[in-house]
Amino acid sequence: MGGETRFNKEKIIQGQGIDEPLSETGFKQAAAAGIFLNNVKFTHVFSSDLMRTKQTVHGILEKSKVCKDLTVKYDSRLRERKYGVAEGRALSELRAMAKAAGEECPMFTPPGGETLDQVKMRGKDFFDILCQLILQEAGQNEPFSQGAPSNCLETSLAEIFPLGKTCASESNADSGAPGLAASVLVVSHGAYMKSLFNYFLTDLKCSLPSTLNKSEFMSVSPNTGISLFIINFEKGREVKPTIQCVCMYLQDHLNGGTETR
């Protein structure tokens, strides 16, 4: 998720129409996330095209030792949920509007806003296109060669994330098990990612770490919270991918540093 803005701190709804820059704290959070991820070898970088996420992804890549020159693909499908007339108003006002309509947040859709289903479809569309891109680039019919870059991708992730046996490791490369075909950094927004992760859990039956329960999974990410998922497609099968959540909303990079909300 992107770094903090002044409106985050003041609990004002930004959505898509309020394009606030990062606050001083937000820039520090982005830099801290960049330092935490500086040895991770990303193959692709995607970001929402709103200012706060653009500045966050720039802050992350600026600290990278291996991905400084990667081109960021800005995608409007990664924008925050649109809150219509509630944008620029306090979160308390949105809750009052919902109550007056006999509904509760986040199910309530303000006039001019997006429904949860619309946000979900936007996330599904992005995810489907991303999977098609990775599968096309990997070449489904070509097995990954021994000692391929996939091992490097995995090793760089395993240095800071609890991968365990979530995917093939260098030690079993000789068995012919494929490594990672890609390592993708996506920078988006709290309500949007909550919706996307809900799609992973309910529609794609994402598996969760034993330390994480469903209610935690469905909470909203803190600013620059980091989540990692392993996406697996069985070769030659046109089916939904299997998804494994490695960690959610990691904040190790902020420990002893800046505020997270």
Backbone as CSV, one residue per row, in Angstrom:
resi,resn,N_x,N_y,N_z,CA_x,CA_y,CA_z,C_x,C_y,C_z
1,MET,0.843,-1.194,0.000,0.000,0.000,0.000,0.881,1.248,0.000
2,GLY,0.344,2.352,-0.537,1.095,3.593,-0.591,1.387,4.172,0.786
3,GLY,2.297,5.147,0.814,2.659,5.804,2.058,1.576,6.766,2.532
4,GLU,1.794,7.317,3.734,0.813,8.206,4.356,0.749,9.564,3.658
5,THR,-0.481,10.093,3.575,-0.686,11.477,3.153,-1.242,12.259,4.347
6,ARG,-1.309,13.553,4.178,-1.884,14.406,5.237,-3.324,13.989,5.531
7,PHE,-4.064,13.630,4.467,-5.465,13.253,4.640,-5.616,11.900,5.321
8,ASN,-4.671,10.968,5.110,-4.699,9.714,5.871,-4.702,10.025,7.356
9,LYS,-3.772,10.893,7.732,-3.597,11.224,9.141,-4.842,11.903,9.707
10,GLU,-5.490,12.727,8.870,-6.676,13.467,9.316,-7.976,12.674,9.114
11,LYS,-7.824,11.406,8.623,-8.979,10.520,8.386,-9.999,11.158,7.444
12,ILE,-9.473,11.665,6.329,-10.317,12.232,5.279,-10.287,11.284,4.081
13,ILE,-11.460,11.025,3.498,-11.574,10.100,2.370,-10.928,10.714,1.120
14,GLN,-10.006,9.965,0.506,-9.333,10.460,-0.704,-9.904,9.825,-1.966
15,GLY,-10.063,8.499,-1.948,-10.584,7.820,-3.126,-9.743,8.123,-4.352
16,GLN,-10.412,8.483,-5.442,-9.706,8.805,-6.693,-9.645,10.306,-6.959
17,GLY,-10.630,11.029,-6.444,-10.747,12.449,-6.791,-9.834,13.379,-6.022
18,ILE,-9.346,12.943,-4.852,-8.443,13.765,-4.046,-7.032,13.194,-4.224
19,ASP,-6.257,13.834,-5.074,-4.939,13.283,-5.449,-3.834,13.943,-4.630
20,GLU,-3.810,13.593,-3.348,-2.855,14.192,-2.407,-1.455,13.595,-2.550
21,PRO,-0.411,14.412,-2.367,0.955,13.869,-2.322,1.222,13.222,-0.966
22,LEU,2.321,12.505,-0.873,2.725,11.932,0.406,3.070,13.031,1.394
23,SER,2.862,12.744,2.663,3.322,13.638,3.730,4.804,13.340,3.986
24,GLU,5.419,14.102,4.869,6.820,13.835,5.236,6.953,12.406,5.771
25,THR,5.987,12.003,6.590,5.973,10.640,7.124,5.851,9.624,5.991
26,GLY,4.998,9.927,5.004,4.792,9.031,3.867,6.064,8.798,3.070
27,PHE,6.835,9.866,2.847,8.112,9.720,2.120,9.089,8.859,2.922
28,LYS,9.083,9.027,4.233,9.961,8.213,5.086,9.541,6.745,5.041
29,GLN,8.232,6.504,5.034,7.731,5.131,4.959,8.134,4.467,3.643
30,ALA,8.007,5.221,2.536,8.374,4.677,1.221,9.863,4.342,1.173
31,ALA,10.679,5.232,1.723,12.126,4.997,1.755,12.458,3.779,2.614
32,ALA,11.763,3.646,3.748,11.988,2.503,4.641,11.607,1.197,3.954
33,ALA,10.486,1.219,3.211,10.069,0.028,2.463,11.107,-0.299,1.393
34,GLY,11.637,0.746,0.755,12.666,0.552,-0.274,13.930,-0.073,0.278
35,ILE,14.347,0.372,1.449,15.544,-0.195,2.092,15.285,-1.659,2.450
36,PHE,14.090,-1.947,2.960,13.724,-3.320,3.334,13.759,-4.249,2.111
37,LEU,13.318,-3.723,0.950,13.204,-4.531,-0.270,14.399,-4.356,-1.214
38,ASN,15.467,-3.698,-0.749,16.500,-3.260,-1.704,17.272,-4.372,-2.401
39,ASN,17.232,-5.596,-1.871,17.915,-6.710,-2.540,16.964,-7.644,-3.281
40,VAL,15.662,-7.337,-3.247,14.687,-8.191,-3.930,14.726,-7.898,-5.430
41,LYS,14.855,-8.959,-6.212,14.925,-8.815,-7.671,13.515,-8.888,-8.251
42,PHE,12.939,-7.750,-8.555,11.631,-7.710,-9.196,11.802,-7.785,-10.713
43,THR,10.867,-8.468,-11.372,10.884,-8.524,-12.834,9.885,-7.544,-13.440
44,HIS,8.871,-7.181,-12.670,7.826,-6.262,-13.134,7.412,-5.367,-11.968
45,VAL,7.069,-4.117,-12.284,6.572,-3.185,-11.264,5.324,-2.491,-11.799
46,PHE,4.244,-2.584,-11.030,2.978,-1.931,-11.376,2.555,-1.020,-10.233
47,SER,1.918,0.095,-10.592,1.451,1.029,-9.571,0.173,1.706,-10.041
48,SER,-0.666,2.053,-9.083,-1.771,2.967,-9.353,-1.185,4.266,-9.906
49,ASP,-1.965,4.955,-10.736,-1.465,6.199,-11.335,-1.793,7.440,-10.506
50,LEU,-2.239,7.241,-9.270,-2.475,8.390,-8.390,-1.163,8.829,-7.740
51,MET,-1.081,10.112,-7.386,0.196,10.690,-6.946,0.813,9.976,-5.752
52,ARG,-0.017,9.608,-4.768,0.539,9.029,-3.553,1.208,7.673,-3.798
53,THR,0.659,6.907,-4.743,1.285,5.619,-5.057,2.477,5.801,-6.000
54,LYS,2.380,6.762,-6.909,3.531,7.064,-7.784,4.749,7.443,-6.939
55,GLN,4.529,8.304,-5.951,5.632,8.741,-5.095,6.150,7.598,-4.231
56,THR,5.246,6.702,-3.819,5.658,5.555,-3.004,6.536,4.604,-3.809
57,VAL,6.091,4.253,-5.013,6.867,3.300,-5.820,8.219,3.904,-6.215
58,HIS,8.246,5.205,-6.458,9.512,5.876,-6.758,10.449,5.788,-5.559
59,GLY,9.896,6.019,-4.361,10.701,5.946,-3.131,11.253,4.556,-2.894
60,ILE,10.470,3.524,-3.251,10.921,2.142,-3.090,12.047,1.818,-4.057
61,LEU,11.841,2.124,-5.348,12.837,1.766,-6.368,14.122,2.584,-6.233
62,GLU,14.001,3.789,-5.699,15.162,4.647,-5.500,16.193,3.992,-4.579
63,LYS,15.710,3.164,-3.643,16.602,2.506,-2.682,17.067,1.127,-3.158
64,SER,16.544,0.677,-4.292,16.868,-0.669,-4.758,18.310,-0.778,-5.250
65,LYS,18.930,-1.909,-4.940,20.295,-2.179,-5.422,20.269,-2.928,-6.748
66,VAL,19.114,-3.469,-7.104,19.045,-4.329,-8.290,17.947,-3.949,-9.291
67,CYS,17.033,-3.051,-8.920,15.881,-2.753,-9.791,15.701,-1.272,-10.111
68,LYS,16.736,-0.475,-9.897,16.599,0.974,-10.085,16.063,1.362,-11.469
69,ASP,16.458,0.591,-12.475,16.128,0.972,-13.849,14.867,0.305,-14.393
70,LEU,14.159,-0.437,-13.551,12.932,-1.083,-14.008,11.874,-0.033,-14.351
71,THR,11.177,-0.243,-15.453,10.106,0.674,-15.842,8.839,0.363,-15.048
72,VAL,8.252,1.385,-14.458,6.999,1.218,-13.711,5.833,1.341,-14.690
73,LYS,4.912,0.388,-14.632,3.712,0.464,-15.450,2.585,1.002,-14.570
74,TYR,2.139,2.229,-14.882,1.070,2.854,-14.103,-0.277,2.434,-14.686
75,ASP,-1.156,1.924,-13.841,-2.402,1.322,-14.311,-3.581,1.882,-13.520
76,SER,-4.538,2.461,-14.224,-5.699,3.073,-13.553,-6.574,2.018,-12.873
77,ARG,-6.414,0.742,-13.268,-7.197,-0.322,-12.616,-6.736,-0.561,-11.182
78,LEU,-5.588,-0.004,-10.813,-5.065,-0.152,-9.454,-5.443,1.023,-8.550
79,ARG,-6.253,1.952,-9.067,-6.659,3.108,-8.254,-7.508,2.683,-7.056
80,GLU,-7.535,3.561,-6.078,-8.374,3.345,-4.896,-9.853,3.306,-5.309
81,ARG,-10.652,2.732,-4.443,-12.099,2.745,-4.668,-12.571,4.187,-4.802
82,LYS,-13.496,4.417,-5.716,-14.059,5.749,-5.926,-15.189,5.961,-4.922
83,TYR,-15.101,7.050,-4.146,-16.098,7.296,-3.088,-17.074,8.418,-3.438
84,GLY,-17.075,8.895,-4.665,-18.065,9.880,-5.108,-18.124,11.118,-4.236
85,VAL,-19.335,11.450,-3.781,-19.536,12.693,-3.023,-18.827,12.682,-1.670
86,ALA,-18.392,11.510,-1.216,-17.722,11.430,0.092,-16.244,11.801,0.014
87,GLU,-15.703,11.897,-1.200,-14.285,12.230,-1.335,-14.028,13.658,-0.859
88,GLY,-13.002,13.804,-0.040,-12.693,15.109,0.538,-13.413,15.346,1.861
89,ARG,-14.253,14.399,2.265,-14.968,14.520,3.541,-14.358,13.568,4.572
90,ALA,-14.677,13.842,5.820,-14.150,13.009,6.909,-14.764,11.616,6.863
91,LEU,-13.990,10.629,7.299,-14.476,9.250,7.389,-15.743,9.180,8.243
92,SER,-15.801,9.995,9.268,-16.988,10.019,10.142,-18.232,10.444,9.358
93,GLU,-18.065,11.338,8.377,-19.201,11.763,7.544,-19.681,10.627,6.657
94,LEU,-18.718,9.841,6.119,-19.091,8.687,5.295,-19.900,7.693,6.125
95,ARG,-19.459,7.464,7.354,-20.187,6.538,8.233,-21.590,7.063,8.550
96,ALA,-21.686,8.383,8.729,-22.996,8.991,9.004,-23.914,8.869,7.791
97,MET,-23.354,9.045,6.589,-24.134,8.884,5.361,-24.647,7.451,5.241
98,ALA,-23.788,6.495,5.573,-24.172,5.082,5.509,-25.298,4.791,6.504
99,LYS,-25.153,5.319,7.710,-26.156,5.095,8.764,-27.498,5.684,8.353
100,ALA,-27.452,6.879,7.750,-28.687,7.536,7.311,-29.386,6.726,6.224
101,ALA,-28.596,5.981,5.459,-29.152,5.147,4.383,-29.530,3.756,4.892
102,GLY,-29.340,3.528,6.196,-29.661,2.230,6.780,-28.654,1.155,6.419
103,GLU,-27.421,1.575,6.094,-26.380,0.628,5.714,-25.133,0.841,6.574
104,GLU,-24.133,0.029,6.347,-22.864,0.152,7.063,-21.716,0.200,6.072
105,CYS,-20.609,0.837,6.479,-19.390,0.787,5.679,-18.769,-0.593,5.877
106,PRO,-18.141,-1.191,4.855,-17.882,-0.603,3.543,-18.936,-0.955,2.489
107,MET,-20.036,-1.628,2.895,-21.042,-2.026,1.906,-21.734,-0.817,1.274
108,PHE,-21.846,0.265,2.046,-22.524,1.469,1.559,-21.754,2.093,0.397
109,THR,-22.491,2.471,-0.649,-21.895,3.152,-1.801,-22.419,4.582,-1.860
110,PRO,-21.556,5.581,-1.628,-22.010,6.975,-1.702,-22.411,7.321,-3.138
111,PRO,-23.284,8.308,-3.330,-23.634,8.740,-4.692,-22.372,9.056,-5.499
112,GLY,-22.294,8.496,-6.690,-21.128,8.725,-7.544,-19.949,7.819,-7.239
113,GLY,-20.103,6.935,-6.237,-19.010,6.046,-5.854,-19.103,4.690,-6.529
114,GLU,-18.076,3.882,-6.333,-18.060,2.524,-6.869,-18.635,1.556,-5.846
115,THR,-19.384,0.563,-6.323,-19.837,-0.502,-5.447,-18.656,-1.435,-5.170
116,LEU,-18.780,-2.261,-4.138,-17.722,-3.230,-3.848,-17.535,-4.200,-5.009
117,ASP,-18.636,-4.561,-5.682,-18.535,-5.466,-6.829,-17.756,-4.829,-7.982
118,GLN,-17.949,-3.544,-8.191,-17.216,-2.856,-9.256,-15.717,-2.812,-8.952
119,VAL,-15.379,-2.582,-7.685,-13.964,-2.567,-7.287,-13.373,-3.969,-7.462
120,LYS,-14.148,-4.972,-7.059,-13.688,-6.362,-7.191,-13.426,-6.710,-8.656
121,MET,-14.314,-6.318,-9.547,-14.148,-6.638,-10.966,-12.934,-5.921,-11.557
122,ARG,-12.684,-4.736,-11.070,-11.497,-3.997,-11.514,-10.228,-4.731,-11.092
123,GLY,-10.226,-5.225,-9.842,-9.077,-5.990,-9.341,-8.906,-7.299,-10.076
124,LYS,-10.026,-7.997,-10.329,-9.977,-9.272,-11.056,-9.426,-9.049,-12.466
125,ASP,-9.860,-7.978,-13.107,-9.394,-7.665,-14.459,-7.878,-7.451,-14.477
126,PHE,-7.381,-6.675,-13.504,-5.932,-6.441,-13.429,-5.187,-7.763,-13.199
127,PHE,-5.684,-8.559,-12.251,-5.012,-9.819,-11.909,-5.006,-10.780,-13.098
128,ASP,-6.124,-10.878,-13.810,-6.197,-11.767,-14.979,-5.204,-11.356,-16.056
129,ILE,-5.140,-10.057,-16.324,-4.218,-9.552,-17.347,-2.771,-9.792,-16.913
130,LEU,-2.495,-9.577,-15.623,-1.140,-9.802,-15.101,-0.734,-11.271,-15.267
131,CYS,-1.634,-12.179,-14.917,-1.328,-13.611,-15.040,-1.077,-13.986,-16.498
132,GLN,-1.901,-13.455,-17.398,-1.706,-13.734,-18.828,-0.345,-13.249,-19.299
133,LEU,0.042,-12.065,-18.842,1.336,-11.492,-19.217,2.491,-12.377,-18.755
134,ILE,2.449,-12.798,-17.494,3.533,-13.610,-16.935,3.609,-14.970,-17.631
135,LEU,2.457,-15.592,-17.851,2.432,-16.898,-18.518,2.948,-16.797,-19.952
136,GLN,2.560,-15.722,-20.627,3.016,-15.514,-22.001,4.525,-15.333,-22.045
137,GLU,5.042,-14.516,-21.127,6.484,-14.248,-21.109,7.288,-15.485,-20.706
138,ALA,6.723,-16.259,-19.781,7.439,-17.450,-19.309,7.485,-18.527,-20.388
139,GLY,6.516,-18.497,-21.306,6.459,-19.524,-22.338,6.023,-20.838,-21.722
140,GLN,4.708,-21.033,-21.698,4.155,-22.196,-20.989,4.740,-23.528,-21.443
141,ASN,5.151,-23.606,-22.689,5.622,-24.887,-23.210,7.116,-25.107,-23.032
142,GLU,7.787,-24.099,-22.486,9.231,-24.238,-22.302,9.542,-24.413,-20.832
143,PRO,10.131,-25.550,-20.457,10.493,-25.747,-19.048,11.573,-24.765,-18.637
144,PHE,11.551,-24.347,-17.381,12.572,-23.451,-16.871,13.900,-24.189,-16.849
145,SER,14.939,-23.558,-17.347,16.247,-24.223,-17.398,16.865,-24.310,-16.008
146,GLN,17.724,-25.286,-15.837,18.419,-25.445,-14.556,19.240,-24.193,-14.270
147,GLY,19.212,-23.761,-13.039,19.998,-22.582,-12.663,19.488,-21.307,-13.303
148,ALA,18.213,-21.319,-13.682,17.616,-20.146,-14.326,17.488,-19.003,-13.336
149,PRO,17.220,-17.786,-13.846,17.087,-16.627,-12.952,16.021,-16.822,-11.889
150,SER,15.091,-17.766,-12.104,14.024,-17.984,-11.117,14.593,-18.270,-9.733
151,ASN,15.731,-18.981,-9.691,16.355,-19.268,-8.399,16.794,-17.990,-7.709
152,CYS,17.316,-17.053,-8.505,17.758,-15.763,-7.948,16.563,-14.991,-7.397
153,LEU,15.451,-15.030,-8.115,14.243,-14.332,-7.660,13.823,-14.864,-6.300
154,GLU,13.838,-16.170,-6.192,13.405,-16.819,-4.967,14.348,-16.542,-3.799
155,THR,15.636,-16.635,-4.088,16.645,-16.416,-3.042,16.530,-15.010,-2.475
156,SER,16.315,-14.030,-3.353,16.232,-12.640,-2.884,14.996,-12.420,-2.023
157,LEU,13.907,-13.146,-2.309,12.699,-13.043,-1.485,12.879,-13.761,-0.152
158,ALA,13.529,-14.927,-0.218,13.686,-15.756,0.990,14.559,-15.085,2.044
159,GLU,15.355,-14.106,1.639,16.216,-13.402,2.599,15.400,-12.594,3.599
160,ILE,14.216,-12.142,3.192,13.431,-11.270,4.089,12.016,-11.757,4.353
161,PHE,11.534,-12.747,3.572,10.173,-13.254,3.763,10.205,-14.721,4.199
162,PRO,9.226,-15.140,5.004,9.186,-16.529,5.490,8.642,-17.485,4.433
163,LEU,9.413,-17.720,3.372,8.932,-18.546,2.275,8.711,-19.997,2.678
164,GLY,9.605,-20.537,3.489,9.482,-21.944,3.870,9.464,-22.818,2.640
165,LYS,8.412,-23.644,2.522,8.306,-24.538,1.364,7.182,-24.094,0.435
166,THR,6.994,-22.787,0.357,5.879,-22.287,-0.446,6.129,-22.427,-1.939
167,CYS,7.387,-22.521,-2.328,7.674,-22.699,-3.743,8.992,-23.440,-3.874
168,ALA,9.335,-23.794,-5.088,10.542,-24.589,-5.310,11.774,-23.831,-4.861
169,SER,12.679,-24.516,-4.225,13.913,-23.882,-3.760,15.088,-24.378,-4.586
170,GLU,16.232,-23.736,-4.402,17.412,-24.131,-5.166,17.765,-25.589,-4.908
171,SER,17.495,-26.050,-3.695,17.891,-27.407,-3.325,17.144,-28.473,-4.120
172,ASN,15.924,-28.131,-4.616,15.231,-29.150,-5.388,15.180,-28.818,-6.875
173,ALA,16.064,-27.904,-7.299,16.110,-27.551,-8.716,16.447,-28.767,-9.564
174,ASP,17.254,-29.673,-9.023,17.654,-30.865,-9.768,16.477,-31.798,-10.039
175,SER,15.409,-31.648,-9.262,14.259,-32.524,-9.443,13.405,-32.088,-10.626
176,GLY,13.759,-30.935,-11.196,12.999,-30.424,-12.328,11.830,-29.557,-11.913
177,ALA,11.639,-29.347,-10.610,10.548,-28.478,-10.145,10.848,-27.046,-10.570
178,PRO,9.864,-26.353,-11.164,10.130,-24.997,-11.640,10.282,-24.012,-10.488
179,GLY,11.099,-23.002,-10.693,11.213,-21.932,-9.718,10.225,-20.837,-10.071
180,LEU,10.473,-19.628,-9.595,9.574,-18.514,-9.890,9.818,-18.000,-11.311
181,ALA,8.733,-17.780,-12.035,8.841,-17.237,-13.381,8.941,-15.717,-13.351
182,ALA,8.433,-15.113,-12.281,8.432,-13.657,-12.165,8.301,-13.255,-10.704
183,SER,8.753,-12.052,-10.411,8.599,-11.467,-9.085,8.047,-10.055,-9.302
184,VAL,6.802,-9.841,-8.904,6.072,-8.635,-9.293,5.794,-7.743,-8.086
185,LEU,6.161,-6.474,-8.199,5.848,-5.476,-7.171,4.616,-4.695,-7.626
186,VAL,3.589,-4.663,-6.766,2.367,-3.913,-7.068,2.122,-2.927,-5.924
187,VAL,1.969,-1.651,-6.258,1.696,-0.626,-5.248,0.303,-0.042,-5.511
188,SER,-0.590,-0.212,-4.514,-1.965,0.240,-4.691,-2.480,0.870,-3.393
189,HIS,-3.760,0.677,-3.089,-4.418,1.396,-1.998,-5.184,0.453,-1.076
190,GLY,-5.495,0.929,0.139,-6.077,0.104,1.183,-7.383,-0.582,0.846
191,ALA,-8.427,0.172,0.466,-9.736,-0.428,0.187,-9.664,-1.315,-1.053
192,TYR,-8.887,-0.893,-2.041,-8.729,-1.678,-3.273,-8.079,-3.021,-2.977
193,MET,-6.997,-2.999,-2.203,-6.281,-4.247,-1.920,-7.110,-5.158,-1.021
194,LYS,-7.863,-4.581,-0.122,-8.756,-5.397,0.714,-9.736,-6.157,-0.175
195,SER,-10.248,-5.481,-1.197,-11.170,-6.108,-2.140,-10.475,-7.201,-2.953
196,LEU,-9.269,-6.919,-3.438,-8.520,-7.900,-4.231,-8.176,-9.130,-3.391
197,PHE,-7.754,-8.906,-2.155,-7.396,-10.022,-1.289,-8.635,-10.858,-0.937
198,ASN,-9.790,-10.195,-0.833,-11.033,-10.920,-0.598,-11.350,-11.829,-1.797
199,TYR,-11.067,-11.334,-2.996,-11.233,-12.146,-4.212,-10.306,-13.358,-4.165
200,PHE,-9.070,-13.133,-3.746,-8.122,-14.244,-3.606,-8.667,-15.301,-2.637
201,LEU,-9.212,-14.836,-1.524,-9.647,-15.749,-0.459,-10.940,-16.483,-0.816
202,THR,-11.949,-15.745,-1.280,-13.268,-16.349,-1.493,-13.405,-17.022,-2.850
203,ASP,-12.890,-16.419,-3.899,-13.058,-16.971,-5.245,-11.939,-17.938,-5.628
204,LEU,-10.710,-17.596,-5.255,-9.571,-18.423,-5.647,-9.070,-19.319,-4.523
205,LYS,-9.762,-19.286,-3.369,-9.452,-20.177,-2.232,-7.989,-20.090,-1.802
206,CYS,-7.512,-18.865,-1.662,-6.126,-18.621,-1.225,-5.876,-19.278,0.130
207,SER,-4.734,-19.956,0.255,-4.365,-20.552,1.543,-3.626,-19.523,2.387
208,LEU,-3.849,-19.579,3.696,-3.283,-18.588,4.613,-2.228,-19.217,5.506
209,PRO,-1.262,-18.420,5.962,-0.307,-18.934,6.943,-1.039,-19.296,8.235
210,SER,-0.514,-20.247,8.983,-1.174,-20.692,10.215,-1.282,-19.565,11.248
211,THR,-0.411,-18.556,11.117,-0.399,-17.447,12.084,-1.446,-16.380,11.762
212,LEU,-2.146,-16.546,10.638,-3.071,-15.508,10.186,-4.494,-16.057,10.153
213,ASN,-5.440,-15.294,10.724,-6.838,-15.724,10.609,-7.564,-14.857,9.579
214,LYS,-8.758,-15.284,9.218,-9.475,-14.610,8.130,-9.822,-13.163,8.451
215,SER,-10.092,-12.872,9.715,-10.448,-11.495,10.070,-9.248,-10.561,9.887
216,GLU,-8.052,-11.052,10.224,-6.835,-10.262,10.000,-6.612,-10.060,8.503
217,PHE,-6.881,-11.124,7.736,-6.709,-11.075,6.292,-7.614,-10.016,5.672
218,MET,-8.789,-9.820,6.260,-9.758,-8.892,5.695,-9.692,-7.491,6.297
219,SER,-8.651,-7.230,7.082,-8.471,-5.867,7.610,-7.844,-5.001,6.516
220,VAL,-7.746,-3.697,6.775,-7.161,-2.780,5.794,-5.682,-2.594,6.102
221,SER,-4.876,-2.594,5.060,-3.430,-2.468,5.234,-3.041,-1.123,5.841
222,PRO,-2.048,-1.118,6.725,-1.466,0.154,7.161,-0.661,0.743,6.007
223,ASN,-0.316,2.011,6.096,0.488,2.625,5.039,1.818,1.897,4.874
224,THR,2.130,1.543,3.638,3.306,0.756,3.212,3.363,-0.626,3.857
225,GLY,2.209,-1.166,4.271,2.166,-2.565,4.685,2.518,-3.448,3.494
226,ILE,3.311,-4.484,3.709,3.796,-5.334,2.612,3.184,-6.730,2.726
227,SER,2.573,-7.191,1.645,1.991,-8.537,1.597,2.647,-9.314,0.462
228,LEU,2.794,-10.622,0.654,3.437,-11.463,-0.363,2.569,-12.687,-0.643
229,PHE,2.335,-12.925,-1.923,1.573,-14.090,-2.364,2.375,-14.864,-3.402
230,ILE,2.289,-16.189,-3.332,2.878,-17.046,-4.357,1.737,-17.542,-5.239
231,ILE,1.801,-17.254,-6.535,0.769,-17.651,-7.488,1.315,-18.819,-8.311
232,ASN,0.558,-19.899,-8.363,1.041,-21.075,-9.083,0.032,-21.551,-10.133
233,PHE,0.515,-21.751,-11.357,-0.300,-22.330,-12.419,0.259,-23.702,-12.760
234,GLU,-0.624,-24.679,-12.834,-0.173,-25.993,-13.261,0.018,-25.962,-14.769
235,LYS,1.154,-26.480,-15.214,1.514,-26.434,-16.628,0.471,-27.145,-17.485
236,GLY,0.068,-26.428,-18.538,-0.821,-27.046,-19.501,-2.281,-27.103,-19.102
237,ARG,-2.614,-26.528,-17.934,-4.013,-26.569,-17.489,-4.605,-25.168,-17.444
238,GLU,-5.702,-24.991,-18.155,-6.367,-23.689,-18.178,-7.346,-23.609,-17.004
239,VAL,-6.818,-23.512,-15.824,-7.653,-23.440,-14.632,-7.247,-22.241,-13.787
240,LYS,-8.047,-21.988,-12.762,-7.696,-20.903,-11.850,-6.366,-21.226,-11.174
241,PRO,-5.576,-20.214,-10.884,-4.301,-20.472,-10.203,-4.523,-20.849,-8.744
242,THR,-3.540,-21.495,-8.151,-3.566,-21.686,-6.703,-2.746,-20.559,-6.099
243,ILE,-3.239,-19.997,-5.008,-2.590,-18.840,-4.389,-2.259,-19.152,-2.945
244,GLN,-1.059,-18.824,-2.560,-0.640,-19.019,-1.171,-0.186,-17.668,-0.610
245,CYS,-0.808,-17.274,0.487,-0.398,-16.049,1.176,0.791,-16.377,2.077
246,VAL,1.900,-15.698,1.867,3.101,-15.904,2.686,3.063,-15.009,3.913
247,CYS,2.675,-13.749,3.723,2.551,-12.817,4.850,1.628,-11.675,4.457
248,MET,1.080,-11.009,5.478,0.149,-9.912,5.247,0.580,-8.664,6.002
249,TYR,0.560,-7.539,5.291,0.741,-6.229,5.902,1.982,-6.148,6.786
250,LEU,3.062,-6.763,6.326,4.324,-6.736,7.067,4.754,-5.295,7.311
251,GLN,5.208,-5.009,8.526,5.636,-3.650,8.871,7.033,-3.627,9.486
252,ASP,7.802,-4.688,9.253,9.154,-4.769,9.835,9.992,-3.536,9.507
253,HIS,9.791,-2.991,8.304,10.585,-1.829,7.863,10.261,-0.563,8.653
254,LEU,9.125,-0.570,9.342,8.705,0.620,10.097,9.005,0.536,11.571
255,ASN,9.484,-0.606,12.005,9.757,-0.792,13.441,10.754,0.248,13.941
256,GLY,10.315,0.974,14.965,11.189,2.002,15.532,11.302,3.229,14.656
257,GLY,10.453,3.259,13.590,10.555,4.389,12.664,9.351,5.280,12.727
258,THR,8.607,5.311,11.602,7.513,6.282,11.465,6.180,5.655,11.845
259,GLU,5.178,6.506,12.011,3.836,6.021,12.282,3.308,5.268,11.062
260,THR,2.417,4.307,11.292,1.921,3.515,10.178,0.535,3.924,9.729
261,ARG,-0.136,4.741,10.466,-1.488,5.129,10.041,-1.571,6.631,9.886
